[in-house]
Amino acid sequence: MFSFLNKIFGKKDAVSTKKRFDAEAYTEASKDTMSGYYGMTNRELYAYWDNTDFYDVSTIHKEDYSGLCTSARFRAQKAIKEKRLDDAWQLLQEEKYYGIKYCKSSPDCMKVTLIHYQQRPHADMANILRLEKKHTEALINYTYFVTDNEYLSVKYKRKKLQAYFNRAKLINITFDEYKNFIFSMHGIPNYSKIETAIRTNNFNS
């Protein structure tokens, strides 16, 4: 199981995450299976996680929507590096599809998690559009990604947003004013509102 966690979180975070999973597994030890995990025993589940290769979708259970979502993201980012941009775009659509499907199939999925699954692919979509020199569309997508105000508390994400903003060459608005426009949405993503504001250069509505 550790190798599975290491793939996603990196070694340091994987150690603490494994401890949490082990604690949860111990708590559920009286049950033959872990609820919601395809009828697998704990041992079978850990073996499945360790044998999962996110770059090989055939290793992922057809009802593991979270795993399929992660696989689509990994393969999309690989396709971007290889300049297979059309393939990457399609995979990002798959990422969003499986992320939303996971949330709808999981009673524990919170609204904020659903929003994250809807937003996250747009970070890579913005990168694709940047590579295609479609800078207005790139800004729309990256802005949608950072609509959650917590993202703007991270310095490098603010710097990336400013880079997208500068490339789009909007008129009659400063970057600080643009950030205020994002904050005015109170962390509620609204792709249509963002797109309309950028295309019409009207940030007051």
Stockholm file with secondary structure:
# STOCKHOLM 1.0

chainA/1-205         MFSFLNKIFGKKDAVSTKKRFDAEAYTEASKDTMSGYYGMTNRELYAYWDNTDFYDVSTIHKEDYSGLCTSARFRAQKAIKEKRLDDAWQLLQEEKYYGIKYCKSSPDCMKVTLIHYQQRPHADMANILRLEKKHTEALINYTYFVTDNEYLSVKYKRKKLQAYFNRAKLINITFDEYKNFIFSMHGIPNYSKIETAIRTNNFNS
#=GR chainA/1-205 SS CHHHHHHHHCHHHHHHHHHHHHHHHHHTTTSSSCTTSTTCCHHHHHHHHHHCCTTCGGGSCTTCHHHHHHHHHHHHHHHHHTTCHHHHHHHHHHHHHHHHHHHHHCTTCCHHHHHHHHHTHHHHHHHHHHHTTCHHHHHHHHHHHTCSGGGGGSHHHHHHHHHHHHHHTCSSCCHHHHHHHHHTTTTCCCHHHHHHHHHHTCCCC
#=GC SS_cons         CHHHHHHHHCHHHHHHHHHHHHHHHHHTTTSSSCTTSTTCCHHHHHHHHHHCCTTCGGGSCTTCHHHHHHHHHHHHHHHHHTTCHHHHHHHHHHHHHHHHHHHHHCTTCCHHHHHHHHHTHHHHHHHHHHHTTCHHHHHHHHHHHTCSGGGGGSHHHHHHHHHHHHHHTCSSCCHHHHHHHHHTTTTCCCHHHHHHHHHHTCCCC
//
